Amino acid sequence: MNYRNDLRLTDEIERQLLTQALEEQYRLRPFKALKNLFMRLFGQQRRINA
């Protein structure tokens, strides 16, 4: 068993997973942003009307 190749493989997998996680974190989500905007607008309107 060659531990050096296994270590290199796990390092590469870790780099790939980190890259995917960062891309997912900073990906634009327009529908989620619109939902949050409407929730803020209508949430404030309910407080004013109450």
N, C-alpha and C positions, 0 to 999 in steps of 0.2 A: 504494500500500500504506500502510495506516495503522498505524504502529508502536505508537501509544498504545493502540489497541483490542487488538492482539496481546499487548501487555504486560499489560493488564488481564485478558485471558483466561488467560494463563499464571499470573498471580498467583492467580486464582480456582481454577484446577486445582490449584495447589500447596496452597492452603488446604484444598480438598476432600480431597486425598491425605493431608495431615497429620491432618485430622480423622478420616478412616477408619483411619489407622494407630494413632492414640491410642485410638480406640474398640476396635479389635482387641486392643490391648495390655492394656487394663483390663477386657476382657470376662471374665465368670466362666466357668470351665471345670470344672464339677463332676466329670466323669468323669476328667479329668486329675488333679484333686486327690485323688480316691479312689485312683487308680492309684499316685500318689506315696506316699500313706499306707500302702497295702498293701506297696509295695516297701520302705519303711522298716521296717515291722513284721516282715515276713518276712526281710528282709536282716539285721536284728539277731538274729532267731531262729536263722538259719543260723550266725552267728558264735558264738552261745552253745552250740549243739549241736556245733560243730566242735572 
